[in-house]
Amino acid sequence: MEQYIRYLVYEKLSGNTIEEAADLIEMLPLDNEAMMDYLHSCIMKLTFYGKFIDMNVVSCLLACMKKKKTHEVLLIRVVDAVTEDIICGLDKNDYKDSQHRLLVIRFLGELYQYGIINSDTIFSVLHILIDSAKEHRYPDPENDSFRVRMACTLLDTCGANLDKGEKRDKLDSVLVYLQRYILSKSYMSLDLQFMVLDTYEALRPSTTFFKTLEEAEEECRKFEASRRSEDLKEKEKPEEEQEENKDSPKKEEPVPIPVPAVAAPPAQKEESAGEKPKEEDGKEYDRGDTGKKFNDELASLINEYVRDAKKQSAGKKCMDIPVPVIKKEAEEGKETGRFSLMAKKGTKSVVRKIAIPTDSKLAIANQKRMNEEEVRL
């Protein structure tokens, strides 16, 4: 069974077989705790040691499992392992794990893209990265700006879907806190600076960057003051309204699930009950009409190609070269001259005597050349 699970996760799973792999995983006896643990470990191994393109495929697989409302415990364990790995990476802060940390933060953004986690989780991770980096129990050195790269990777992955409704204000505050965190660093590489500019260009093209750290801190204090005032207003509301708000929590806008770049829509294997295929009716679909249409399009394509070829050939200039004609017998009444023609027959050279009229171009040119030589002599 373990070998079969490895086959499904490492070999069967691809962009074109996501739903099929989800159906096969659903048939597994995951009530057994050992099977659940092994499937979870295989998925996390593919997540932690895979490629960037695998994050999209694994997230789509988990979204299919969530849609079918099966194995929700597995989804919770995956999300918990991802967030725990991010926080442990902040605590360890090892340069050798840089690629792994970017891979995990990209996977977290893909999980939000497919609706597996909500926006609160994304904003919490962003604030852990940049908002309270110095006050948090995971501080980073002043010359280390790797958290900026992680925040930009997360925003590039799912930032476009955070720019809607109430989430827009939260995203504005995150971008301000990110500027404050950048200004607090003593060094940033050139490629990271371009990465930050690309992120702001995609989310807020008209952003004016702060020049000093004091300006960024002042703007952050304004955001914090407005947040406190909103909290006070909520506390001053009557108790009945607060209970109603608790009973009916605000729902997030549904996040559209993107189709992976390598995925292709699988063909429908079963038809809905009560519907007949169009081919059986014979009214909506006619193979004869399709074949006729194809032949007409092919004929028009060939005719167009022929017309283009004619136009190209008509545009070319042809050289006016007369066809050489050798007369065996001289015409009567015209003077002729004797010329020697050397030809090659096989490996032997043969000289033939031919008679050419004296008024021909060849004879005139020959006579002119002979006269010039006499004058020179």
PyMOL commands that set and color helices and strands:
alter all, ss='L'
color gray80, all
select helices_A, chain A and resi 2-12+18-26+33-49+52-67+72-92+95-113+119-131+146-162+167-183+190-203+213-236+239-247+278-281+287-315+361-376
alter helices_A, ss='H'
color red, helices_A
select strands_A, chain A and resi 336-345+348-357
alter strands_A, ss='S'
color yellow, strands_A
deselect
rebuild
show_as cartoon
